Amino acid sequence: MSPLSPLSPPSPSSASPSSPSCIPPSSPSLSGPEPACAGAAARPVSRRAARPVRLALCLAPLLLAAGWAVANRPVMDEGVRRLVAADPWWLLAGAGFTCLTWVAASCARQGALPDPLPPGLLLASQFAAGAANHVLPGGLGAHAVTLRFLRGRGVPLERATASIGLYSLVRSSAKTLVLLAFLAAAPDRRRLGDLVPDGRLLLALAAVAAGAVAVAGVLVTVVRPLRRPVAGLLRSALADAREVHRRPRRVLALWGGAAAMPLAQAGTLACVGAALGLGLPWQHVVLAHLAAGTAVGAVPAPGGLAVDAALVWTLVAFGSSPTAATATVLGYRLLLDWLPLVPGAVVLSALIRARVL
């Protein structure tokens, strides 16, 4: 047996497996750093680069609301004066109805997905989605926050997108059904006849909708790269819709939450109207809210500006004065959107930092 020489180098197999894979070379190399070293160095840089983007997304709703307040300072001053003299108990009741809208939205979001979601985080995401809605029009901000929340919970992209589509479809359908029920029960529904657009405008809107559907169908048929993802999305949407409607609890959460959302929002409006002395019965206020939201709810305007304009017009049509109607809509928007804007942005930032979104 020959003894080992003390000067013999250690064999490669005797190297420790726990040794670090990224060791600086003793001599300069022309081939550049190792891939593991490059990846480890790139991660902190990418995180630092993403921080300004996250900060901008969180501050954008605040800046947008501040810009609107500066541009409409006389209206804001008049609304603030009326709100200061309003009945605080009715305003507190309106704040309670506002909180119910987030609960109803959370129920509808859970009902649109077969997979169970954590209730607390789901409610926090819907509260934060209200701040994002002031940046993107047509509810896209809330859908974007919800999509990121579902992806963070491990839901595949197709199923998460299909869940948002089912939520939007059921929400609009439930609001229309609630509106039809109020129209059938309201004795003064004839006052809404002046708000219905004429035949030419309805024909133009129908033509635009048919053209959009036709263009989408042609694009899906002709462009092959779009065919597979759209077909997969439709299959996932139909499968999840069938699965959800086989479960009574999911059906109750989906349709019950979708029907409760406009009623809770209308309750906020009715409470603000009672606090400011609007002079209309609550049935007219609820019907005005449902009619205005259904008529122009799909107009792409951030912050619900198109709905607010239609809401003032509808309240005046029911017999309210323009000043009282404008102040009521301002107070309604204050409770529903503006007051929760700062805490919603804070929650949104906290969810992003916690990697929930």
Buried (B, 14 or more C-beta within 10 A) or exposed (E): EEEEEEEEEEEEEEEEEEEEEEEEEEEEEEEEBBEEBEEEEEEEEEEEEEEEEBEEBBEBBBEBBEEBEEEEEEBBEBBBEBBEEBBEEBBEBBBBBBEBBBBBBBBBBBBBBBBEBEEEBBBBBBBBBBBBBBBBBBBBBBBBBBBBBBBBBEBEBBBBBBBBBBBBBBBBEBBEEBBEEBEEEBEEBEBBEEBEEEEEEEEEEEEEEEEEEEEEEEEBEEEEEEEEEBEBBBEBBEBBBEEBBEEEEBBEBBBBBBBBBBBBBBBBBBBBBBBBEBBBEBBBBBBBBBBBBBBBBEBEEBBBBBBBBBBBBBBBBBEBEEEBBBBBBBBBBBBBBBEBBEEBBEBBBBBBEEEBB
